[in-house]
């Protein structure tokens, strides 16, 4: 096994880190307060090919592989989770189109998305049913060569940006969930104001209202009544991005803690001299290394997954460890900062709020454990 990064991967990692430090760091407070990522930041991410980094060149992507995507996302999230969250959710929807779309669908929707000109969304969760496929209430009724979709979706990232929306609705023919590609802001499409989240500011979560949206038959994604495999595969790929966001948070917690421990003094000596602080720094470092290799490994596996079920298991396992490590690392970082860690003037207070988001998004932790156990005990 070769654990060394290639020259290309090292360059991608370096470019993402430099862009984050030089362009995003100066507006993190603005993103935090306004809950919106400046357009110029999104344009910069597009120039880095981050919106299509793992996608095939034939459809406008960089074809750099999912491991390069993880490397770049980690460095962006290290500075601000908002821009990384936007790219992560975008990549989730884009992966679904790439894996299940027809050639015509890929040619239409992927190039502008890979260039960052449009931002993709993935909509399954609903207000009354959560993410239970058997309880889905949104409907798709055939009307000639079209489907008429009605329903409400909740907590949908990027739903207020123009682009493609992969949406799930129970179709009238099979009575089962089916995936469709919808052009956001078509007639009958509207969104709520963004939810005011505890963390991950800048990555907008809105509710979607669909009133008699008319979708052509050729926008069916996958087979009729076969939405669950699209959902399962898409969510598994979505965890690559979510893991990267959590990994970036862990890295930031580590770097902030080391910096503070070396600069903060007590009785004339830096607190890094105290064994209690050294033990905490070591704990964060170990959590970061554990998370890092799981996140990188999942990126490698995503390039050539053995099967949807195998990859779903690996994604679920990685998500549990990485999300829980991010929470623990952020908490330890606050402990190292003492009372200062509770102040919004210090980055670790934001990291703590960001870290709490991970275990609840893209599948709650307990559900991920059940996925892992189910695969082992099957």
VEXDREN-2710 file (C-alpha; in Angstrom, 1 decimal):
% VEXDREN-2710
k/r/px/py/pz
1/UNK/0.0/0.0/0.0
2/UNK/1.2/3.5/-0.9
3/UNK/0.2/6.2/1.6
4/UNK/2.1/9.0/-0.2
5/UNK/0.3/11.7/-2.1
6/UNK/1.1/12.1/-5.8
7/UNK/2.5/15.4/-7.0
8/UNK/-0.9/16.3/-8.4
9/UNK/-2.6/15.6/-5.1
10/UNK/0.0/17.6/-3.2
11/UNK/-0.5/20.5/-5.5
12/UNK/-4.3/20.3/-5.2
13/UNK/-4.0/20.2/-1.4
14/UNK/-1.6/23.2/-1.4
15/UNK/-3.8/25.3/-3.8
16/UNK/-6.9/24.7/-1.7
17/UNK/-5.1/25.6/1.5
18/UNK/-3.6/28.8/0.0
19/UNK/-7.0/29.8/-1.4
20/UNK/-8.7/29.3/1.9
21/UNK/-6.0/31.3/3.8
22/UNK/-5.8/34.1/1.3
23/UNK/-9.4/34.5/0.3
24/UNK/-11.8/32.8/2.7
25/UNK/-10.1/33.6/6.1
26/UNK/-10.7/37.3/5.7
27/UNK/-14.5/36.9/5.2
28/UNK/-15.2/34.1/7.7
29/UNK/-16.8/36.5/10.2
30/UNK/-18.9/37.9/7.4
31/UNK/-20.1/34.4/6.4
32/UNK/-20.8/33.7/10.1
33/UNK/-22.9/36.8/10.6
34/UNK/-24.7/36.9/7.2
35/UNK/-25.0/33.1/6.8
36/UNK/-24.1/33.6/3.1
37/UNK/-20.9/32.8/1.1
38/UNK/-19.8/35.8/-1.1
39/UNK/-20.2/35.1/-4.8
40/UNK/-16.5/35.7/-5.4
41/UNK/-15.6/32.9/-3.1
42/UNK/-17.8/30.5/-5.0
43/UNK/-16.2/31.7/-8.2
44/UNK/-12.8/31.0/-6.8
45/UNK/-13.8/27.5/-5.8
46/UNK/-15.0/27.0/-9.4
47/UNK/-11.7/28.1/-10.7
48/UNK/-10.0/25.5/-8.5
49/UNK/-12.3/22.9/-10.2
50/UNK/-13.7/22.0/-6.8
51/UNK/-17.3/21.8/-8.1
52/UNK/-16.4/19.0/-10.5
53/UNK/-13.1/17.7/-9.2
54/UNK/-14.0/14.1/-9.1
55/UNK/-16.3/14.2/-12.2
56/UNK/-15.3/12.8/-15.6
57/UNK/-13.6/15.2/-18.0
58/UNK/-16.2/14.2/-20.7
59/UNK/-18.8/16.1/-18.7
60/UNK/-16.7/19.1/-17.7
61/UNK/-15.1/17.7/-14.6
62/UNK/-11.4/17.7/-13.6
63/UNK/-11.3/13.8/-13.3
64/UNK/-8.9/14.2/-10.4
65/UNK/-10.5/11.5/-8.3
66/UNK/-12.5/11.6/-5.0
67/UNK/-9.3/11.4/-2.9
68/UNK/-8.2/14.8/-4.4
69/UNK/-11.7/16.1/-3.7
70/UNK/-11.3/15.1/0.0
71/UNK/-7.8/16.8/0.2
72/UNK/-9.2/20.1/-1.1
73/UNK/-12.4/20.0/0.9
74/UNK/-10.5/19.4/4.1
75/UNK/-8.5/22.6/3.6
76/UNK/-11.5/24.7/2.7
77/UNK/-13.5/23.4/5.7
78/UNK/-10.5/24.1/8.0
79/UNK/-11.1/27.8/7.5
80/UNK/-14.9/27.9/6.9
81/UNK/-17.4/25.1/6.8
82/UNK/-20.0/27.1/4.8
83/UNK/-18.3/27.0/1.4
84/UNK/-17.3/23.4/1.9
85/UNK/-20.9/22.5/2.8
86/UNK/-22.2/24.1/-0.4
87/UNK/-19.7/22.1/-2.5
88/UNK/-20.4/18.9/-0.6
89/UNK/-24.2/19.0/-1.1
90/UNK/-23.6/20.0/-4.8
91/UNK/-21.4/17.0/-5.3
92/UNK/-24.0/14.7/-3.7
93/UNK/-26.6/15.7/-6.3
94/UNK/-24.0/15.6/-9.1
95/UNK/-22.8/12.1/-8.2
96/UNK/-26.4/10.9/-8.4
97/UNK/-26.7/12.2/-12.0
98/UNK/-23.3/10.9/-12.9
99/UNK/-24.1/7.4/-11.6
100/UNK/-27.7/7.0/-12.7
101/UNK/-28.3/9.6/-15.4
102/UNK/-28.8/9.0/-19.1
103/UNK/-26.2/10.3/-21.6
104/UNK/-28.6/13.1/-22.5
105/UNK/-29.1/14.0/-18.8
106/UNK/-25.3/14.1/-18.2
107/UNK/-24.6/16.2/-21.2
108/UNK/-27.3/18.7/-20.1
109/UNK/-26.8/19.0/-16.4
110/UNK/-23.2/18.1/-15.6
111/UNK/-21.0/20.6/-17.5
112/UNK/-22.5/23.8/-16.1
113/UNK/-22.5/22.2/-12.6
114/UNK/-18.9/21.1/-12.9
115/UNK/-17.9/24.6/-13.9
116/UNK/-19.7/26.0/-10.9
117/UNK/-22.1/28.0/-13.1
118/UNK/-25.0/26.1/-11.5
119/UNK/-25.2/24.5/-8.1
120/UNK/-26.9/21.1/-7.6
121/UNK/-29.2/20.0/-4.8
122/UNK/-30.5/16.6/-3.5
123/UNK/-34.0/16.6/-1.9
124/UNK/-35.4/13.7/0.0
125/UNK/-36.1/14.7/3.6
126/UNK/-39.7/15.9/4.3
127/UNK/-41.2/17.7/7.3
128/UNK/-43.4/14.9/8.6
129/UNK/-41.4/11.8/7.6
130/UNK/-37.8/12.7/8.0
131/UNK/-35.7/10.4/5.6
132/UNK/-37.9/7.3/5.8
133/UNK/-38.4/6.1/2.2
134/UNK/-41.6/4.3/3.1
135/UNK/-43.2/7.4/4.5
136/UNK/-42.5/9.8/1.7
137/UNK/-45.5/12.1/0.9
138/UNK/-44.4/14.0/-2.2
139/UNK/-46.2/12.7/-5.3
140/UNK/-45.5/12.4/-9.0
141/UNK/-48.6/11.9/-11.2
142/UNK/-48.1/11.0/-14.8
143/UNK/-49.8/13.4/-17.2
144/UNK/-49.0/12.3/-20.8
145/UNK/-45.3/12.6/-21.4
146/UNK/-44.8/14.6/-18.1
147/UNK/-45.0/14.1/-14.4
148/UNK/-46.7/16.6/-12.1
149/UNK/-44.9/16.8/-8.8
150/UNK/-46.3/18.2/-5.5
151/UNK/-44.9/18.2/-2.1
152/UNK/-42.6/19.8/0.5
153/UNK/-39.0/19.0/1.2
154/UNK/-37.1/20.1/4.4
155/UNK/-33.5/21.2/5.1
156/UNK/-32.4/21.1/1.5
157/UNK/-28.9/22.6/1.0
158/UNK/-28.3/24.8/-2.1
159/UNK/-32.1/24.9/-2.9
160/UNK/-31.9/28.7/-3.2
161/UNK/-29.2/28.5/-6.0
162/UNK/-30.1/27.9/-9.6
163/UNK/-29.2/24.5/-11.0
164/UNK/-30.4/20.9/-11.1
165/UNK/-32.4/19.3/-8.2
166/UNK/-32.5/15.6/-7.7
167/UNK/-35.9/15.1/-6.0
168/UNK/-37.7/12.0/-4.8
169/UNK/-41.5/11.6/-5.0
170/UNK/-43.9/8.6/-4.9
171/UNK/-45.0/8.1/-8.5
172/UNK/-48.6/7.2/-9.3
173/UNK/-47.7/4.1/-11.3
174/UNK/-45.4/2.1/-9.0
175/UNK/-46.5/3.7/-5.7
176/UNK/-42.8/3.8/-4.8
177/UNK/-40.2/6.6/-4.5
178/UNK/-38.8/7.6/-7.8
179/UNK/-36.0/10.1/-8.5
180/UNK/-36.4/13.0/-10.9
181/UNK/-34.2/15.9/-12.1
182/UNK/-35.9/19.2/-11.7
183/UNK/-34.7/22.6/-12.8
184/UNK/-34.8/24.8/-9.7
185/UNK/-37.0/27.9/-10.0
186/UNK/-39.1/26.4/-12.7
187/UNK/-42.9/27.2/-12.5
188/UNK/-44.3/26.0/-9.2
189/UNK/-40.9/25.9/-7.4
190/UNK/-40.3/28.1/-4.4
191/UNK/-38.2/28.0/-1.2
192/UNK/-38.4/29.3/2.3
193/UNK/-36.0/31.6/4.0
194/UNK/-32.8/29.8/5.0
195/UNK/-33.0/28.1/8.4
196/UNK/-31.0/29.7/11.2
197/UNK/-28.6/26.8/12.0
198/UNK/-26.4/26.3/15.1
199/UNK/-23.3/25.9/12.9
200/UNK/-22.1/25.5/9.4
201/UNK/-23.1/29.1/8.6
202/UNK/-23.0/30.0/5.0
203/UNK/-24.3/26.6/3.7
204/UNK/-28.0/27.5/3.2
205/UNK/-30.7/25.0/4.3
206/UNK/-34.2/25.9/3.0
207/UNK/-37.5/24.1/2.6
208/UNK/-38.7/23.5/-0.9
209/UNK/-42.3/23.9/-2.0
210/UNK/-43.4/22.1/-5.1
211/UNK/-46.8/23.1/-6.5
212/UNK/-47.7/21.3/-9.7
213/UNK/-44.2/21.2/-11.0
214/UNK/-44.2/19.8/-14.6
215/UNK/-41.3/17.5/-15.2
216/UNK/-40.7/15.9/-18.6
217/UNK/-40.6/12.1/-18.7
218/UNK/-36.9/12.2/-19.9
219/UNK/-36.0/13.8/-16.5
220/UNK/-36.7/10.5/-14.7
221/UNK/-33.4/9.6/-13.0
222/UNK/-33.0/5.8/-13.0
223/UNK/-36.0/3.5/-13.3
224/UNK/-39.5/4.2/-12.2
225/UNK/-40.1/3.1/-8.6
226/UNK/-36.4/2.5/-8.1
227/UNK/-35.6/5.7/-6.2
228/UNK/-34.2/3.9/-3.1
229/UNK/-30.9/2.7/-4.8
230/UNK/-30.4/6.3/-6.1
231/UNK/-31.0/7.6/-2.6
232/UNK/-28.7/4.9/-1.0
233/UNK/-25.9/5.4/-3.4
234/UNK/-26.2/9.2/-3.5
235/UNK/-26.2/9.5/0.3
236/UNK/-23.2/7.3/0.5
237/UNK/-21.3/9.5/-1.9
238/UNK/-22.6/12.6/0.0
239/UNK/-20.7/11.3/3.1
240/UNK/-17.4/11.8/1.3
241/UNK/-18.1/15.6/1.5
242/UNK/-19.6/15.6/5.0
243/UNK/-16.6/13.6/6.3
244/UNK/-14.3/16.1/4.7
245/UNK/-16.1/19.0/6.4
246/UNK/-15.8/17.3/9.8
247/UNK/-12.1/16.4/9.1
248/UNK/-11.4/20.1/8.3
249/UNK/-13.0/21.0/11.6
250/UNK/-10.8/18.5/13.4
251/UNK/-7.7/19.9/11.7
252/UNK/-8.7/23.4/12.6
253/UNK/-9.2/22.4/16.3
254/UNK/-5.7/20.8/16.3
255/UNK/-4.0/23.9/14.7
256/UNK/-5.8/26.4/16.9
257/UNK/-5.0/24.4/20.1
258/UNK/-1.3/24.1/19.3
259/UNK/-1.1/27.8/18.4
260/UNK/-2.9/28.8/21.6
261/UNK/-0.9/26.4/23.8
262/UNK/2.4/27.9/22.6
263/UNK/1.3/31.6/22.9
264/UNK/-0.7/31.6/26.1
265/UNK/1.5/32.0/29.2
266/UNK/0.9/31.2/32.9
267/UNK/3.5/32.5/35.4
268/UNK/5.8/33.4/32.6
269/UNK/5.7/30.0/30.8
270/UNK/3.6/28.9/27.8
271/UNK/0.8/26.5/28.9
272/UNK/2.3/24.0/26.4
273/UNK/4.8/23.2/29.1
274/UNK/2.0/21.7/31.3
275/UNK/1.5/18.0/31.0
276/UNK/-2.3/18.3/31.2
277/UNK/-2.2/20.5/28.0
278/UNK/0.2/18.2/26.3
279/UNK/-2.1/15.2/26.9
280/UNK/-5.0/17.2/25.3
281/UNK/-2.9/18.1/22.3
282/UNK/-2.0/14.5/21.8
283/UNK/-5.6/13.5/22.0
284/UNK/-6.6/15.9/19.3
285/UNK/-3.7/14.8/17.1
286/UNK/-4.6/11.1/17.4
287/UNK/-8.2/11.9/16.6
288/UNK/-7.2/13.8/13.5
289/UNK/-4.9/11.1/12.2
290/UNK/-7.6/8.5/12.7
291/UNK/-10.1/10.6/10.8
292/UNK/-7.7/11.6/8.1
293/UNK/-6.9/8.1/7.0
294/UNK/-10.6/7.0/7.1
295/UNK/-11.6/10.1/5.0
296/UNK/-8.8/9.6/2.5
297/UNK/-9.5/5.9/2.2
298/UNK/-13.2/6.5/1.5
299/UNK/-12.1/8.9/-1.3
300/UNK/-10.0/6.2/-2.8
301/UNK/-12.8/3.6/-2.5
302/UNK/-15.3/6.0/-4.1
303/UNK/-13.3/5.9/-7.4
304/UNK/-14.1/2.3/-7.9
305/UNK/-16.7/1.0/-5.4
306/UNK/-17.1/-2.8/-5.3
307/UNK/-20.9/-2.5/-4.9
308/UNK/-23.4/0.0/-3.6
309/UNK/-24.0/-2.0/-0.4
310/UNK/-20.2/-2.3/0.3
311/UNK/-19.6/1.3/-0.3
312/UNK/-22.6/2.3/1.8
313/UNK/-21.1/0.3/4.7
314/UNK/-17.7/1.9/4.4
315/UNK/-19.2/5.4/4.1
316/UNK/-21.4/4.9/7.2
317/UNK/-18.5/3.5/9.3
318/UNK/-16.2/6.4/8.3
319/UNK/-19.0/9.0/9.0
320/UNK/-19.5/7.7/12.6
321/UNK/-15.8/7.9/13.5
322/UNK/-15.0/11.2/11.7
323/UNK/-18.1/13.0/13.0
324/UNK/-17.6/11.8/16.6
325/UNK/-13.9/12.7/16.5
326/UNK/-14.7/16.2/15.3
327/UNK/-17.0/16.7/18.2
328/UNK/-14.4/15.4/20.7
329/UNK/-11.6/17.4/19.1
330/UNK/-13.6/20.7/19.2
331/UNK/-14.5/20.1/22.9
332/UNK/-10.9/19.4/23.8
333/UNK/-9.9/22.6/21.9
334/UNK/-12.4/24.6/24.0
335/UNK/-10.9/23.0/27.2
336/UNK/-7.4/24.0/26.2
337/UNK/-8.6/27.6/25.6
338/UNK/-10.4/27.7/29.0
339/UNK/-12.8/30.6/29.4
340/UNK/-11.5/32.1/26.2
341/UNK/-12.9/29.1/24.3
342/UNK/-16.4/30.2/25.2
343/UNK/-15.9/33.6/23.5
344/UNK/-17.0/34.2/20.0
345/UNK/-13.8/36.2/19.4
346/UNK/-11.9/32.8/19.4
347/UNK/-12.3/30.4/16.5
348/UNK/-12.8/27.3/18.7
349/UNK/-16.2/28.5/19.8
350/UNK/-17.3/28.4/16.1
351/UNK/-15.6/25.0/15.6
352/UNK/-17.5/23.6/18.6
353/UNK/-20.9/24.7/17.0
354/UNK/-19.8/23.4/13.6
355/UNK/-18.7/20.0/15.0
356/UNK/-22.2/19.4/16.5
357/UNK/-23.7/19.5/13.1
358/UNK/-21.9/16.5/11.7
359/UNK/-23.5/13.6/13.6
360/UNK/-27.0/14.8/12.6
361/UNK/-26.5/15.4/8.9
362/UNK/-26.4/12.9/6.0
363/UNK/-27.8/10.2/8.4
364/UNK/-27.7/10.3/12.2
365/UNK/-25.0/8.4/14.0
366/UNK/-27.1/5.6/15.3
367/UNK/-28.5/4.9/11.8
368/UNK/-25.0/4.7/10.4
369/UNK/-24.1/2.1/13.1
370/UNK/-27.1/0.0/12.1
371/UNK/-26.0/0.1/8.5
372/UNK/-22.6/-1.1/9.5
373/UNK/-24.0/-3.8/11.8
374/UNK/-26.5/-4.9/9.1
375/UNK/-23.7/-5.4/6.6
376/UNK/-21.6/-7.4/9.0
377/UNK/-24.5/-9.6/10.3
378/UNK/-26.3/-10.2/7.0
END
